[in-house]
Amino acid sequence: MILDKKKFRKGIKKIGVAIALLPGPILFVAGSHNDNLSAIIKFSLPIIGVICMAISLIMGIIGLKIILSSFFEKPNE
């Protein structure tokens, strides 16, 4: 049973952001292995991909931490 629903919703939102940023590896590979792109796009896509991957990983870990704390800590209400 979920003890703290506000924390659970907050964690689900963070997980949603992490899932939305999952195309990061696709951007990285598309930019680094495609010779038909211009130089600016070829350098910017891998950088954007790495940033998306890092933010996705961080938000996923934070979201899981919040969800687990909503299950196992006493509610503040």
C-alpha positions as CSV (number, residue, x, y, z in Angstrom):
1,M,0.0,0.0,0.0
2,I,1.3,3.5,-0.9
3,L,1.7,5.5,2.3
4,D,2.6,8.9,0.8
5,K,0.8,9.5,-2.5
6,K,2.3,12.9,-3.1
7,K,5.8,11.5,-3.0
8,F,4.7,8.6,-5.3
9,R,3.3,11.0,-7.9
10,K,6.5,13.1,-7.7
11,G,8.6,10.0,-8.3
12,I,6.4,8.9,-11.3
13,K,6.8,12.3,-12.8
14,K,10.6,12.0,-12.6
15,I,10.5,8.6,-14.1
16,G,8.4,10.0,-16.9
17,V,11.0,12.7,-17.6
18,A,13.7,9.9,-17.7
19,I,11.7,7.9,-20.2
20,A,11.1,11.0,-22.4
21,L,14.9,11.4,-22.6
22,L,15.7,7.8,-23.6
23,P,16.3,8.7,-27.3
24,G,19.7,10.1,-26.2
25,P,21.6,7.0,-27.4
26,I,19.8,7.3,-30.8
27,L,21.0,10.9,-31.2
28,F,24.5,9.9,-30.2
29,V,24.8,7.1,-32.7
30,A,23.0,9.1,-35.5
31,G,25.5,12.0,-35.0
32,S,28.7,10.0,-34.6
33,H,28.2,7.4,-37.4
34,N,26.5,9.3,-40.2
35,D,28.8,10.9,-42.8
36,N,26.0,12.6,-44.7
37,L,25.5,15.3,-42.0
38,S,27.0,18.8,-42.0
39,A,29.9,19.4,-39.6
40,I,27.8,21.4,-37.1
41,I,25.1,18.8,-36.8
42,K,27.7,16.0,-36.7
43,F,29.3,17.5,-33.6
44,S,26.1,18.7,-31.9
45,L,24.1,15.5,-32.0
46,P,26.5,13.4,-30.0
47,I,26.8,16.2,-27.4
48,I,23.0,16.4,-27.1
49,G,22.8,12.6,-27.0
50,V,25.2,12.4,-24.1
51,I,23.4,15.2,-22.2
52,C,20.1,13.4,-22.7
53,M,21.6,10.1,-21.5
54,A,23.1,11.7,-18.4
55,I,19.9,13.5,-17.4
56,S,17.8,10.4,-18.1
57,L,20.1,8.3,-15.8
58,I,20.0,10.9,-13.0
59,M,16.3,11.5,-13.2
60,G,15.6,7.7,-13.2
61,I,17.7,7.1,-10.1
62,I,16.1,10.1,-8.3
63,G,12.6,8.9,-9.3
64,L,13.2,5.4,-8.0
65,K,14.6,6.8,-4.8
66,I,11.5,8.9,-4.3
67,I,9.1,6.1,-5.2
68,L,10.8,3.7,-2.8
69,S,10.8,6.3,0.0
70,S,7.0,6.8,-0.5
71,F,6.5,3.0,0.1
72,F,8.8,2.6,3.1
73,E,8.7,5.8,5.1
74,K,6.0,7.0,7.4
75,P,3.7,9.7,5.9
76,N,4.0,13.3,7.0
77,E,0.3,13.9,6.7
